[in-house]
Amino acid sequence: MEKETMQDFLESLTGASVREIEEYASEITSNREFHSHLEENLNKRSRYCGSWYPSIGTGLGTVLYVLCRQLKPYVVVETGVAGGMSSSYILCALEENKYGRLYSIDVPWEETFLFETLFGV
Ligand SMILES: C[S@@+](CC[C@H](N)C(=O)[O-])C[C@H]1O[C@@H](n2cnc3c(N)ncnc32)[C@H](O)[C@@H]1O
């Protein structure tokens, strides 16, 4: 996602200023500890369940982080965890907020793999 598109999206959704968005975004992009934990743990996870699903990537992860920092939600519900990349960004924001809870829902990976193999969905 282009930086300007991301900023427009976040501005219209949250009412945050460009400066606020940039501050929150740099909070997570400069968090070395977060990124090294992410790399280490996502590698472990993909060894466990394979790598059929793409993760959201760092750009959309940053969007999720900024959304949660700006909106300071009490509850976040996530469907589709896979290796946990989006969960990690959300949880990092909630921890920084010192507020909020994440409920993540997924299905056993064997079932999604079976559905994809049998029905192509
Ligand atoms: C593209 S991956 C999610 C990527 C993840 N959000 C990330 O950023 O790393 C899609 C996930 O959706 C899950 N999924 C598929 N159908 C589902 C359903 N009906 N309910 C909950 N999760 C589902 C799959 O098992 C898979 O883990």
The ligand as a Gaussian input file, in Angstrom:
#p B3LYP/6-31G(d) Opt

LIG

0 1
 C       -4.293000     -15.029000       5.152000
 S       -4.307000     -15.973000       6.628000
 C       -4.344000     -14.766000       7.891000
 C       -3.036000     -14.041000       8.001000
 C       -2.844000     -13.403000       9.354000
 N       -3.913000     -12.457000       9.648000
 C       -1.488000     -12.737000       9.410000
 O       -1.420000     -11.539000       9.223000
 O       -0.482000     -13.439000       9.590000
 C       -5.978000     -16.570000       6.668000
 C       -6.347000     -17.346000       7.929000
 O       -7.766000     -17.430000       7.973000
 C       -8.123000     -18.675000       8.576000
 N       -9.518000     -19.005000       8.268000
 C      -10.030000     -19.509000       7.132000
 N      -11.356000     -19.696000       7.253000
 C      -11.689000     -19.279000       8.500000
 C      -12.899000     -19.226000       9.232000
 N      -14.071000     -19.635000       8.680000
 N      -12.881000     -18.747000      10.487000
 C      -11.733000     -18.323000      11.057000
 N      -10.537000     -18.349000      10.414000
 C      -10.526000     -18.838000       9.156000
 C       -7.104000     -19.637000       8.001000
 O       -6.981000     -20.819000       8.787000
 C       -5.830000     -18.773000       8.009000
 O       -5.108000     -18.995000       9.194000

